[in-house]
Amino acid sequence: MALSPLNQRRWRNFCANRRAYWSLWLFLLLYGISLFAEVIANDRPLIVSYRGELHTPFLKFYPETKFGGDFKTEAKYSDVEVRCLIAAGGSEACWDDPEGILAEATEKGTALGEPIEKGWILWPLIPYKFNTINDLDGPAPSAPDRNHWLGTDDTARDVLARVIYGFRLSVSFALIVTLITSVVGIAAGAVQGYFGGLVDLVFQRIIELWGATPTLYVIIIVGAIFQMSFWLLIGLMVLFGWTSLVGVVRAEFLRARNFEYVRAARALGVPDRVIMLRHVLPNAMVATLTMLPFIITGTIGALATLDFLGFGLPQSAPSLGELTQQAKQNLQAPWLAFTAFFTFAIMLSLLVFVFEGVRDAFDPRKTFR
């Protein structure tokens, strides 16, 4: 679908802002990588070849008996016995001398002197998930090494895997909350500003009462009654965050509702919803887009704060706020603090640069060369 001339001009202005343009592509690259976190960081192999058949453990459950084992529970692919069974075609000798049989099957393609079709395992780039408890040679948290590029936390979980999953969680959470709160806030502000009078008065009193509600206390109370989850926390954030855009949109609609073209449209019998959406709302978008980076960064910060205080997502979730809490509790492990700081700094900086470019692209007074 071709863009209108106005949107083409906005896109050209955005592309001319090099900082915003390259920040957008870098952010999309990082977020796109995080969307495939299960392929990049996982304690389950991507592909397992066993007796000539291909299996995808990262997508499907396979019991140990599938590879010649004894248990019907999920195969633990990092165990040397399971790797021996896969490489040696299910040879029972793997239970006696797994390392020797594994080496023989890998090098010669034989098991106990009998030729077999070698099995193999294709691991992700990072063979750990965000909740994988690793066997370490020393105490946790452990410093970065060739196995754990950013080290491990105090429960022996890989920090880089948690950063990848946590980046996806934080950005997805912020985008969902911002989208819903923006729709609700813009609709409420538009109704207030366009109709004014008693509608505006009633809405203002409701917003004043709603804004005085202690959000943190309510979240703590709800978290004490219910098990906090991703969608429940989104609902609570939307419930108390929709008022952030109401004041800006209301002011723009109050200013624009008496413009000549709006009064002319009313005189011609154009429905109010058409005037609001087609004629008044575009004028309010510049001020609205100015507030969006603050809402997104504020939502990410609120999620990290709640997780840091222990009132956010469950402890098992890959939270960047929980990583920050661990950094505070383990001052002898500076890699945790540096990882949390640079993750937040890069993520929030890119988002601010992108939305600055979007704001300027929608501003008709600014033109980039």
KOLMAR-506479 format. One line per field, with one value per residue (C-alpha): residue in three letters; residue number from 1; x, y, z. Coordinates in Angstrom, 3 decimals. Example, Ala and Ser with C-alpha at 12.3 -4.5 7.8 and 13.67 -1.06 7.14 Angstrom:
res <- ALA  SER
n <- 1  2
px <- 12.300  13.670
py <- -4.500  -1.060
pz <- 7.800  7.140
REM end
This chain:
res <- MET  ALA  LEU  SER  PRO  LEU  ASN  GLN  ARG  ARG  TRP  ARG  ASN  PHE  CYS  ALA  ASN  ARG  ARG  ALA  TYR  TRP  SER  LEU  TRP  LEU  PHE  LEU  LEU  LEU  TYR  GLY  ILE  SER  LEU  PHE  ALA  GLU  VAL  ILE  ALA  ASN  ASP  ARG  PRO  LEU  ILE  VAL  SER  TYR  ARG  GLY  GLU  LEU  HIS  THR  PRO  PHE  LEU  LYS  PHE  TYR  PRO  GLU  THR  LYS  PHE  GLY  GLY  ASP  PHE  LYS  THR  GLU  ALA  LYS  TYR  SER  ASP  VAL  GLU  VAL  ARG  CYS  LEU  ILE  ALA  ALA  GLY  GLY  SER  GLU  ALA  CYS  TRP  ASP  ASP  PRO  GLU  GLY  ILE  LEU  ALA  GLU  ALA  THR  GLU  LYS  GLY  THR  ALA  LEU  GLY  GLU  PRO  ILE  GLU  LYS  GLY  TRP  ILE  LEU  TRP  PRO  LEU  ILE  PRO  TYR  LYS  PHE  ASN  THR  ILE  ASN  ASP  LEU  ASP  GLY  PRO  ALA  PRO  SER  ALA  PRO  ASP  ARG  ASN  HIS  TRP  LEU  GLY  THR  ASP  ASP  THR  ALA  ARG  ASP  VAL  LEU  ALA  ARG  VAL  ILE  TYR  GLY  PHE  ARG  LEU  SER  VAL  SER  PHE  ALA  LEU  ILE  VAL  THR  LEU  ILE  THR  SER  VAL  VAL  GLY  ILE  ALA  ALA  GLY  ALA  VAL  GLN  GLY  TYR  PHE  GLY  GLY  LEU  VAL  ASP  LEU  VAL  PHE  GLN  ARG  ILE  ILE  GLU  LEU  TRP  GLY  ALA  THR  PRO  THR  LEU  TYR  VAL  ILE  ILE  ILE  VAL  GLY  ALA  ILE  PHE  GLN  MET  SER  PHE  TRP  LEU  LEU  ILE  GLY  LEU  MET  VAL  LEU  PHE  GLY  TRP  THR  SER  LEU  VAL  GLY  VAL  VAL  ARG  ALA  GLU  PHE  LEU  ARG  ALA  ARG  ASN  PHE  GLU  TYR  VAL  ARG  ALA  ALA  ARG  ALA  LEU  GLY  VAL  PRO  ASP  ARG  VAL  ILE  MET  LEU  ARG  HIS  VAL  LEU  PRO  ASN  ALA  MET  VAL  ALA  THR  LEU  THR  MET  LEU  PRO  PHE  ILE  ILE  THR  GLY  THR  ILE  GLY  ALA  LEU  ALA  THR  LEU  ASP  PHE  LEU  GLY  PHE  GLY  LEU  PRO  GLN  SER  ALA  PRO  SER  LEU  GLY  GLU  LEU  THR  GLN  GLN  ALA  LYS  GLN  ASN  LEU  GLN  ALA  PRO  TRP  LEU  ALA  PHE  THR  ALA  PHE  PHE  THR  PHE  ALA  ILE  MET  LEU  SER  LEU  LEU  VAL  PHE  VAL  PHE  GLU  GLY  VAL  ARG  ASP  ALA  PHE  ASP  PRO  ARG  LYS  THR  PHE  ARG
n <- 1  2  3  4  5  6  7  8  9  10  11  12  13  14  15  16  17  18  19  20  21  22  23  24  25  26  27  28  29  30  31  32  33  34  35  36  37  38  39  40  41  42  43  44  45  46  47  48  49  50  51  52  53  54  55  56  57  58  59  60  61  62  63  64  65  66  67  68  69  70  71  72  73  74  75  76  77  78  79  80  81  82  83  84  85  86  87  88  89  90  91  92  93  94  95  96  97  98  99  100  101  102  103  104  105  106  107  108  109  110  111  112  113  114  115  116  117  118  119  120  121  122  123  124  125  126  127  128  129  130  131  132  133  134  135  136  137  138  139  140  141  142  143  144  145  146  147  148  149  150  151  152  153  154  155  156  157  158  159  160  161  162  163  164  165  166  167  168  169  170  171  172  173  174  175  176  177  178  179  180  181  182  183  184  185  186  187  188  189  190  191  192  193  194  195  196  197  198  199  200  201  202  203  204  205  206  207  208  209  210  211  212  213  214  215  216  217  218  219  220  221  222  223  224  225  226  227  228  229  230  231  232  233  234  235  236  237  238  239  240  241  242  243  244  245  246  247  248  249  250  251  252  253  254  255  256  257  258  259  260  261  262  263  264  265  266  267  268  269  270  271  272  273  274  275  276  277  278  279  280  281  282  283  284  285  286  287  288  289  290  291  292  293  294  295  296  297  298  299  300  301  302  303  304  305  306  307  308  309  310  311  312  313  314  315  316  317  318  319  320  321  322  323  324  325  326  327  328  329  330  331  332  333  334  335  336  337  338  339  340  341  342  343  344  345  346  347  348  349  350  351  352  353  354  355  356  357  358  359  360  361  362  363  364  365  366  367  368  369
px <- 0.000  1.459  1.922  0.129  2.245  2.043  3.274  5.996  7.254  7.182  9.156  11.739  12.118  12.572  15.192  17.038  17.465  20.396  20.521  16.873  17.135  20.078  18.715  15.533  17.408  19.671  16.715  14.771  17.836  18.215  14.499  14.289  17.138  15.402  12.187  14.112  15.574  14.562  16.704  19.678  19.730  18.231  19.187  17.423  19.102  17.737  18.063  18.917  19.767  19.092  19.189  18.658  15.689  15.694  14.066  13.519  13.688  13.371  9.882  8.705  8.889  10.914  11.229  14.538  13.116  12.968  16.772  17.170  17.054  15.094  13.015  9.836  10.688  12.172  15.686  18.368  20.482  23.429  24.026  26.864  24.731  22.027  24.600  26.220  22.868  22.224  25.727  25.908  22.399  21.002  23.757  23.246  26.989  26.522  25.416  28.737  31.268  29.406  32.454  34.435  31.540  30.684  34.246  34.363  30.989  31.875  35.286  34.768  31.026  30.912  29.410  31.117  32.717  29.428  29.050  26.198  24.886  26.347  23.894  24.591  23.240  22.969  23.044  22.032  24.734  24.163  23.338  21.517  18.025  17.207  16.241  18.934  20.859  24.426  27.036  29.936  33.444  33.343  30.795  28.070  28.021  30.901  32.925  32.641  34.476  34.331  31.243  29.343  30.231  28.684  29.122  26.386  24.156  23.944  21.786  24.199  22.017  23.666  23.490  23.617  20.660  18.684  19.557  18.268  15.006  14.714  15.209  12.341  10.147  10.775  10.297  7.200  5.712  6.384  5.014  1.801  1.195  1.979  -0.313  -3.291  -2.788  -2.330  -5.569  -7.542  -5.855  -6.215  -9.879  -10.624  -8.712  -10.355  -13.838  -13.024  -11.473  -13.883  -17.167  -16.013  -18.600  -20.113  -18.337  -14.969  -15.825  -16.930  -13.910  -11.512  -12.894  -12.612  -9.018  -8.115  -9.495  -7.914  -4.525  -4.522  -4.731  -1.449  -0.517  2.314  0.148  -2.590  -0.088  1.340  -2.153  -3.113  0.188  -0.513  -3.926  -3.197  -0.176  1.328  1.634  2.627  -0.916  -2.134  0.705  -0.108  -3.723  -2.674  -0.241  -2.903  -5.499  -3.412  -1.424  -4.108  -4.320  -0.794  -1.889  -5.298  -4.085  -2.023  -4.715  -7.426  -5.484  -4.943  -8.618  -9.732  -7.485  -8.469  -12.222  -12.830  -10.677  -12.429  -12.222  -13.716  -16.612  -17.120  -17.225  -19.821  -21.901  -21.791  -23.129  -19.958  -20.297  -18.335  -16.355  -15.168  -14.102  -12.282  -10.435  -9.730  -9.345  -8.486  -6.520  -3.686  -2.999  -2.750  -0.328  2.814  2.196  1.083  4.183  6.310  5.005  5.338  9.085  8.487  5.652  7.677  10.821  8.730  6.964  10.282  11.563  8.381  8.643  12.305  11.477  8.689  10.885  13.742  11.459  10.003  6.439  6.598  6.830  7.573  11.156  11.381  10.771  13.813  13.580  16.191  15.019  15.792  19.260  19.731  18.674  21.286  23.895  23.082  23.254  26.508  28.871  31.769  30.403  30.671  29.760  26.149  25.990  27.754  25.459  22.291  23.489  24.537  21.415  19.124  21.267  21.351  17.690  16.332  18.683  17.666  13.972  14.362  16.305  13.700  10.748  12.548  12.813  9.140  8.120  10.162  8.876  5.289  6.140  5.415  7.692  10.821  12.507  15.715  18.135
py <- 0.000  3.340  6.067  9.364  12.422  13.640  10.326  10.173  13.558  12.352  9.231  11.300  13.599  10.608  9.032  12.352  12.251  9.828  9.256  8.226  6.196  4.078  3.770  2.315  -0.311  -1.207  -1.506  -3.637  -5.853  -6.366  -6.891  -9.222  -11.308  -11.474  -12.696  -15.841  -16.305  -19.979  -20.586  -18.595  -19.529  -22.857  -25.916  -28.105  -28.860  -27.385  -30.643  -34.183  -36.859  -40.339  -43.491  -41.523  -39.521  -35.800  -34.452  -30.891  -30.953  -27.167  -27.438  -30.859  -33.058  -36.244  -38.780  -40.414  -43.729  -42.208  -42.406  -45.791  -44.624  -46.037  -43.058  -41.603  -38.145  -35.583  -36.373  -34.214  -33.626  -32.167  -35.471  -37.507  -40.670  -39.148  -37.758  -41.185  -42.841  -40.426  -40.760  -44.530  -45.315  -46.304  -48.730  -50.102  -49.869  -46.114  -46.764  -48.466  -46.283  -43.302  -41.130  -43.897  -45.085  -41.468  -40.782  -44.017  -43.380  -39.789  -40.533  -43.888  -44.120  -47.500  -48.833  -51.857  -52.609  -52.546  -49.835  -47.422  -44.235  -41.590  -39.497  -35.850  -32.882  -29.283  -26.963  -23.270  -20.621  -20.366  -23.834  -22.444  -21.111  -18.249  -20.700  -23.344  -24.170  -24.885  -27.072  -24.790  -25.627  -22.877  -20.849  -18.762  -16.085  -17.001  -14.583  -14.473  -17.264  -19.128  -21.067  -18.137  -14.967  -12.623  -14.910  -16.431  -15.052  -16.228  -19.218  -20.375  -19.179  -17.807  -13.991  -13.555  -15.899  -13.979  -10.663  -11.893  -13.164  -10.168  -7.687  -9.303  -9.355  -5.713  -4.303  -6.408  -5.407  -1.708  -1.770  -3.549  -1.239  1.867  0.803  0.151  3.206  5.421  4.246  4.724  8.013  9.555  8.546  10.006  13.230  13.655  13.315  15.765  18.409  18.185  18.277  20.304  21.593  19.081  16.128  17.767  18.698  15.171  13.551  15.941  15.076  11.355  11.752  13.744  11.008  8.257  9.983  10.255  6.459  5.017  2.725  0.907  0.059  -1.335  -3.505  -4.773  -5.636  -7.383  -9.260  -10.468  -11.816  -13.220  -14.807  -11.996  -12.790  -10.995  -10.125  -9.262  -6.774  -5.316  -4.876  -3.063  -0.799  0.097  0.636  3.372  4.599  5.604  9.129  10.065  11.269  12.668  16.157  16.658  15.410  17.336  20.604  20.076  19.307  22.292  24.493  23.007  22.601  26.301  26.444  27.652  24.348  22.466  24.918  24.698  20.897  21.061  23.470  21.051  18.252  16.153  13.660  14.438  11.192  12.031  15.523  14.164  11.389  13.018  16.707  17.311  14.218  14.704  18.115  16.536  13.796  15.902  16.610  13.011  11.528  13.812  11.987  8.428  7.961  9.012  6.497  3.633  4.332  4.948  1.615  -0.227  1.550  0.747  -2.946  -3.013  -1.187  -3.589  -6.585  -5.028  -4.595  -8.090  -7.008  -7.558  -10.715  -14.084  -14.818  -17.424  -14.787  -13.444  -9.977  -7.256  -5.760  -9.029  -8.948  -5.458  -6.731  -9.482  -6.893  -5.002  -8.154  -9.378  -6.424  -8.834  -9.691  -6.391  -8.050  -8.231  -4.461  -3.621  -5.942  -4.481  -0.889  -1.220  -3.209  -0.491  2.321  0.927  -0.071  3.214  5.394  3.716  4.095  7.791  8.491  6.680  8.524  11.854  11.211  10.227  13.369  15.623  13.829  14.629  18.244  20.310  23.092  20.915  19.870  17.834  17.999
pz <- 0.000  -1.089  1.493  1.154  0.219  3.819  5.238  2.575  3.740  7.355  6.455  4.568  7.556  9.850  7.573  7.371  11.135  11.063  14.804  14.924  11.708  12.801  16.328  14.859  12.865  15.781  18.143  15.642  15.240  18.992  19.553  16.550  17.961  21.335  19.691  18.707  22.177  22.269  19.187  20.469  24.164  25.178  27.194  24.631  21.296  18.100  16.152  17.233  14.687  16.101  13.965  10.792  12.148  12.898  16.058  17.301  21.116  21.487  20.006  21.169  24.249  23.854  26.704  27.429  26.220  22.725  22.624  24.279  27.897  30.823  31.979  30.474  31.699  29.336  28.239  29.818  26.745  28.639  30.499  29.082  29.179  26.964  24.550  24.417  23.680  20.820  19.353  19.757  18.545  21.942  22.939  26.477  27.044  27.502  31.078  31.897  30.119  28.600  27.957  26.260  24.109  23.234  22.112  20.073  18.440  17.650  16.169  14.426  13.957  15.745  18.929  20.446  17.109  15.143  12.458  13.133  11.605  13.873  15.805  16.443  18.354  17.105  20.090  20.164  20.297  24.064  25.457  28.497  29.072  31.419  34.193  33.628  36.805  35.739  37.376  38.251  39.369  41.988  43.941  42.319  41.033  38.777  36.661  32.846  31.037  27.737  28.836  30.381  28.475  31.050  34.030  36.182  38.915  42.517  41.543  38.804  35.904  32.777  32.785  28.996  28.511  31.139  29.460  26.077  27.538  29.871  27.024  25.124  28.210  29.135  25.632  24.926  28.273  27.642  24.083  25.095  28.054  25.981  23.136  25.396  27.592  24.523  22.938  26.150  27.073  23.611  23.432  26.877  26.201  22.801  24.255  27.030  24.824  21.931  23.849  26.876  29.311  31.706  30.037  30.585  34.177  35.148  33.474  35.209  38.647  37.865  36.702  39.830  42.059  39.983  39.908  43.703  44.080  45.446  42.572  44.329  47.335  45.104  43.218  46.521  47.796  44.566  44.555  48.099  47.097  43.638  42.017  39.959  36.254  33.068  31.971  35.459  35.847  32.412  33.484  36.662  34.793  32.213  34.931  36.551  33.537  31.025  32.446  31.318  27.868  28.758  29.697  26.529  24.150  25.999  25.650  21.917  21.308  23.381  21.242  17.892  18.342  17.615  14.477  11.352  9.480  12.477  12.717  8.974  9.131  11.883  9.844  6.893  9.107  9.326  12.225  15.357  15.231  11.695  12.739  15.789  13.933  10.577  11.317  14.989  16.026  13.465  15.007  18.441  17.338  17.675  21.355  21.882  20.255  22.409  25.474  24.138  24.846  28.439  28.762  27.286  29.295  32.390  31.944  31.584  34.668  36.609  35.722  36.759  40.008  40.938  40.172  42.138  45.160  44.753  43.883  40.133  38.068  39.708  40.675  37.920  35.214  33.298  34.779  34.378  37.657  39.430  37.846  39.297  42.705  42.475  41.550  44.758  46.861  45.285  45.225  44.822  41.346  39.410  36.098  37.273  37.857  34.590  32.616  34.130  33.650  30.017  29.125  30.485  29.067  25.531  25.488  26.827  24.759  21.508  22.336  23.178  19.972  17.846  19.317  19.079  15.342  15.134  17.005  14.720  11.608  12.608  13.370  10.190  11.440  11.267  8.032  7.789  4.909
REM end
